[in-house]
């Protein structure tokens, strides 16, 4: 239930952020969800998710090594590849944030 509520909240936030209409002909002040604010929120969410995922990956790897020390090399290699892929999420969001600005 907690995952569903979190997903619903993030979906609602994304729908509000990207559902802005076309700007009027007269110069109007920027909306709160335009440009830099959206980029910073997206980067903060991605970084938080990345930190949680990396923490879970390291904990699982440590438990695996504790249970089977002979497999430490294979576990370490797999963990490093996984951490690189998880970290790529934040890099993609950072590139998108620069594109929004």
C-alpha positions, 0 to 999 in steps of 0.5 A: 500500500505504501508503494502505491501511495508513493507512486500515486503521489509522484504521478500526480506531481508529474502530471501537475508539473507537465500539464501547463498550458501554452503561454499567453501572448502577453508577458506573464510571470513564469509558473512555479513548475517551469524550468529550474524548479522542476529540474531541481525537484526531479534531481532531488527525487532521483538522487534520493532514490539512487541513494536508497537503491545503492544502500540496499545493494551494498547491504545485500552484497555484505550479507552475501559475502558474510554467508559465503566468503568464497564468492566475495569476488563475484559478489563484488563485481556484480555489485559494482556493475549494479551500482554503476547502473543505479548511478546512471539514473542520476546522471540521466536526470542531471542531463535532462535538468540541464536540458530543461534550463 
